[in-house]
Amino acid sequence: MSLSSDPEPPPAEAAPHRSETTAGRPFFFLHIRKTAGVSMRGLLANRFPADRLLFQAHSVSGPQRPGEALFATGHVGFDYAARFESDPVIFTVLREPMARCLSAYHFFQSHSEAYLRSLATELSAEEYQSRLRFQERARELGPARFFAEEERLARHWLANVQTRQLAGADFAECRDDDPRLLDAALRHLARIDLTGILERRQDTLRLLGRMMGWGAFGPLAHLNRTPQARLSDMDPDSRDILRSWNGLDLRLYAEACRLFDEKLGAPLDPARPPMLATLLAANRFTPDQPLHGHGWHEREYFENRFLCWNSAPTATLNLRVQAARPAHFRCLLSHVINADALDRLEIALNGRELDLRKRAVSDGILLESNIPATAWPAYLHHAALAFQCPVMGSPRDLDAASPDGRRFGFALGWLELD
């Protein structure tokens, strides 16, 4: 099998770049519920040091300010950006309002006891009780009666949510259909560095990778999945109510789509600087460092160390070594999904396949290889690694009761080039 991982982007497509407007700034991901934010969060967090992250910035039990975090996210308003010590890069994702609303309606009814316990530590007592009542009453009444008998509760969680979040805390006392909310949200929308569109997720990933200089970005796994529901399954009167409650969101979404098309059609920077790469300290990479590459799940902390599972048959890692032309490659896989995945795993460095020696050690599987001199033709310090793992599996293949539906083949523990 021929493997390739060209350290320079192909000439047919301009290289990704991180513009001067994003370089060196912290990153704020404004997470709107039911817009694939949990899935997106994992991809984004991998690009930053593991000790400089803040998840759930909205949580009442956690820090309310980003402090020294380089990446922060949560169900907060646009005004949270002002809490950073320096202006952050702001990114969010919007979803077609009726689809988002329907997803939220069903999601809020699906919570397990374990999930509710986690919510109790995250939300204020008032918000938590509101979510409990939503679940109980929506299950009991069905949409038509729930929207009529619990209108205030239903509107709090379902009406113009995207507009209210972008408008921010200064407008929290406004009615959910107040036109001032839309005016504020549109002003803030224009200030956001990139507003992705969930229905155009591949283009969103491409624009994000281009803006930040990350190159290929993804794939986006579908986590925190809502039970399948179709708008057509809801009675027409209930659909009309939801649409009437989300008039501002529909207008906001239309403007976001227009801006998105503008960014997508904008010419690329002809300077073509190289993709960002992780600078190796002491020639060693561990997944607590920024992970510049694509095809990886969110990092995990397991047995006092970080590891990272691949999320695609081809996973890449861009590294910058301090000493030119390292001659030896060593890599620890802390886990593999099965023996076939290990047998068929291949790795290339700068497009040259490595002749791997694989052996079991106390903490996993050690892979070793000499690095051919031809792997360093011009980019003496740039190591573009490609892990080819055609065998993928899921914990559910081993245990049907497992809640983990992700697909992967191996978990990277550490890597050395010397």
Phi, psi and omega in degrees: 000135180267129178247148177215143174210082186295122180292344177245132180302147182297149185295342182290341181226131182299147182294149172293155179215152172259115186290163179298337181283347179245339186298131173079359182266149173294166187241126179245114176259106179280106189265110175266133184302141175064041172234031182064028184293325179295319178294315181294322182303318181295318178298316183293315184298328179301338184276002183230157178303140185296338181265010180235036183246147171227110174265159175051056180298344179275350189294133179289344181261005181237183179294142181265355179233150182289336180057236182267010179297138174268344176222127179222143181208157177167174178276068182242169179274173180302326183297345178300334181302331181289348180279347178286149179290332173227156186301124181274160162290130182249129180225139173213170177230132174253157180230149176311123193302320181291322178293319178296318182296315179297318179299316180295319181302315181282324180298318182292348176264354191258005190290135173278171177298321180296319180294320179297324177297322179291323178297326182297333178272348187258318185264159172294162181302322181293315180294321179297315179296327177295318178294320177300315181294321177303310182300312184294313186285322179295320176297321186286321192260332190080164190298314186300309181289323181298314181294329181278313186275337180235046186301315182298316179295313182297318181294326180302320185261348188236346188263120174047042184297318183293319178296315181296323181289321178286331177293320174096179189295334181297341183245020185296334182273355180287149171301152185291351177247014180293125181299340178296332176299315181293320178302314180293317181297321179293321176299315181289325177303320180292339181266348180287135183297319175208126171251110179280164178240119185301320181292350178235054189295323181294317176294324177298315179297321181294315179296321181293315177299322179293314183298320186267355182076027183266351182071212180303135188224124181130199355286164181267105177289151181263094179257168178052044186290136175275141175309140185303131177210141180243142180300327182293342178282345181272145182296148186304320181296321179292321177298318180296323178296313180299320179295319180294330178283347187238030178299320179293318179298323179296321179287320177299316181298319179298318179291322178298320178296321178296313178297323179298316179296324177299314180294321182294327181270357181291144179294148178281154178295122182286352182295332176052054175291160182291160176294153175296144178224152179281122177282122182282132172264126182056033175062021186234135175247133171230150188292358172283347175280163174303135183253099181266105182167180180231163178091034182230143170284170176298141179303150177235148175256114187221125179051051172069024175204160177271147172218166182216123177275145172289149180244001181214157179302331173243120176241139183240158180213121180257119183237152173238121183264150182282320178262136182291147173053059173304146186255348185228142179240132174222141184209136176252126169263117182285333180210153167227151183290327176193174184295326180295322177298318178294315182299323186264359178292131175230152182226136175239146176239121184050040176084359180253123182292136179271143177270092191279138167252127187240130178210149179284138174231180188297329184245021177150215179241124180264128176250133181224150176197148164285149179259119180296143180301332181291352177284351182238064185288318184220326185265083190295337184248358186255118178248106176262108184259140175234121178260115180258113184230085185291342180264118180236152178209182182224150173306332179291340174293331182266330181213108184300339181273356183296136177281353184268107180261007179297156174247136179199175180233319183211159177243124180278125178263312174197168182211140178230141172232119180214000000 
